[in-house]
């Protein structure tokens, strides 16, 4: 328990100055180090053909975001399907099958890193270093950029010429709200923020024994001759750099199939602690960035308090259910358990990795006790317990908008967010986001379970429901973890999860920006005695209640038929 508290405390303490620095980076003003970083940034702007000082409307910003995703998607798909003929392939790994390549490309493009393949056996060094690790650096910063654009629209300035410190008028004569420059936001956050952190973390992990080499792996002779193997190839590679990016960027996709449960990715207790801290570090820093970037420190306090409260309950529940519940010691659940760090270490990681859209594991979630496995599901359904980089706070803003709407209905007033009225167009967009999740998850789960030939689950009965529901929930939440007893390397799973990945990523990033840009174009109403006060403990409690009701009531049947029924069946044996 002491270790758990120290890890969480260290994450918060380190995240605070990091959040302040991130706010300065995203403001776009003069900074120490401009001359050094400019050596990298200016050539990138020249290659992209953009003026970083020229602002964009929300339409231009979203258009640039989607265009960049399409271009990157094409390039990455080509790499996966031609890797056998590309350099840095000492293990002679063949090209990926088209549907696996498509799912892998979309999975990493959406910052999910859901893996229907085993990295060390199905990707070359070149594919891992360029397509995989490259996306692990760029895509989280894309999410951060959309968040910052949303915050500019809602909190900073609403005229067409002052969204950033050096802004010029928005392009194409669009005199709507200037939300900044997409390319400048992504480039600055990558070059000045994430890449230096990744370099530091890669060095720390290498010091703990995580491989960092371009040489082919050695061949070992098995001790047990009865295994029928003359030798076993030990896959190595530049693992440390990828692990640093996967954890810091809330990515989660590992170099090895079993992820950080493999000692090569997570060799020591110190490496385990470093990786857990890195999972939490930037999502918490983004919350602190909110206060510094917008000047609304009480709002940042509200967000931090709500997220910390939900996180604490989640961690405590997972640790207790995994270590002390009536099914925790069942021998049926021992396959896939991580015994190096104990049940508390596995439970802490399982809770944290699903509170954040990370999805990496240091033990198999399929082997968690049934109710402990339900907690990660709930974490992902909420999507705003820290959440992903950018998308977590955007999900929280969605809940905040919904809370304001419901509070307005209860008090008989037109709902307002910071002096701007929520009206029919905004409520329709909000309803779209709220309804999209249950429709997507429940419909696809039902279809998959109704056709056993498509399911591919390893456990009949109630656990099968958990396996299928978890896979789709993980994809929609852009998390990527899984109940790995599921045979998901099939065209059905690859194509349906690709659809879910897209639906879970792009509406959440784009719709809040549209709503906030529409609100920013409205005249701010003066605050009166009847104005709903958002930055208060009362509204925070209301907000948590809204989140719990939405999550639990919408998905109660799936949770009861899956993990709850699974738990009861084990207790009766």
Phi, psi and omega in degrees: 000322177300318179299318180298313181297320180294320180295315180294318179297317179298321180298317181292316182297317179288329184288332185297303179295329179295321178294321177296318178294320180297323178298319178295320179299315186280343174292330177084009180277178178299140181219156169296137182095002180302320182296318180291308182294330179298333178298332178265318187290316185298316175298326178294317178297322179295317178297321180282342180070039183235154172259110186295343181272351182274123182284170180227150166283174180297328178294316178295321180295312179295321179298318178295320178299311182293320179298315179298323179293320180295314181298313180296321181300316180297314182297317182292320178300320178297317180299313182297324186268000177230014187298334180297333183258001182263163181290177180055055178225062185294339181267007176055051181280133183284174177293154178283148171295148190301318183287325175292320178296319180296312180298317181296318180298310181294323181298315180281331177293330180266012177064028182261312181064033172289127188245115172259030180211170176250114192304316185290341183255342188235003176229138177283167175302320182298314180295320179294319185284324185264295185293312186285300184294325177301314178293327179293338176272316189281316189294322176296328179286335171296316177298319178297320180298317179295323176297312182297320177298320178296318179294322177298316181297320189273327192238331192275268178225149186247006176276169189276003185230009187222037180282334176230169185297331183241029190291144168253170180304150181297150184291160173064020176070012180284109186266028176277199184291131177273119183252014178100191181244120184301312185295320178296319181297317182289315183295313181298317182291327177289309188286320187266346188236293190286315183298316175299322177296318179298320178298315179298314182293325178297320178295316179299317182290322177299323179296338180267359176107006176289130184301147176210082186209155173259359180285153175293154182288153179284167175250126181252151177265121181299142179291321182270105181293337181290351179292344178077019180242127175287327180200158178233126179283127178260107183286129176241213180132181177284067189287320187301318181296320180290320180296321177299314181291322183293324182276313182293327182270013181054040181268292174101339182288126186264162174295323181256151181305311179284006172065220186279009168278349175279128181302334178293331177270336187214073194280334189226163174302324178293319176299321178298315179294319179300319182289322177295317177300318182293331176296317184276335196303302186286318176304321176289321179299326179297325177295316177293327176300324181306312182294316182289324184287320184263344185080005181255082183290329178292325176295316177299322176296320177298312181297313181298317180298315179296314182293319180294320179297313180295322179296318181297316178297318181297313180296314181299317181295316182295316181297316182291315183293326180281329184258338191224000179286172185293339180255003187298325184261013181296129179297341178293343184255009186281335179294126180091358178290144174266113184262350181293322186251359177081170183296324180295318180295320178291317182294319178300313180298315181300320179291313185292318185291339177259343168292322173264155177278057184263294175087357175289160183222151168244013174192156186284123179296334178296339181261002173295154173300149190308314182287328174295325176290337178288330182297312175303325177300312180297318177306315182288325178295324177291309175073004183226022170269087194072303177071190180280177180285108184092304185289334178294314179289328175296319176297322178295321177298323176298314177298322180295318177298318179294319178298320177296318180297314180293321178297322177296320178296320183289330182262356179074023180244154173296124183296136180230142173241109180052046174085002180242132188283135171275117182240188189307312181301320181289322181293324178296316178296321178296317179298323178301314180295318184293320185276337184298322183296304182295323179299312182297309187291313186287322180294312182291324176298316179298314180297315183295318179288333181286340180241092186303331181293340179269337193292305180071025181274151185267349183233119177287169175085210188294326181294332177298321177298317178299317182299312183291313181297321180297318183299314180289323177298316179298320179294315182293324181280002183055040182262302175100346177288169182202162167274098197283012168283357185274131176277084191259004181272053181234159177305321181299308182294319180298316185283318180291322178291328174300316178298315181294321178302316181293315181294329181280339186264302194286317176300321181294327180281327189268316187299314177300325177296318179297313181300313184290327175294321176295319178294321182294333180283350181271157177287133180286128178279143179294147180283135179233181179295335181269001181291135179292124179271114185274326188272056182224157176301325181299313179292327177299316177295319177300319181295315178297321178298317178299316180297315181296315181297314180299314185288308187289313185290321180296324188244014180303315179302317180294321180290324179289315181289337180264263188294323181293312178295324177298318178297314181295322180294325178288323181291336180275350181280000000 
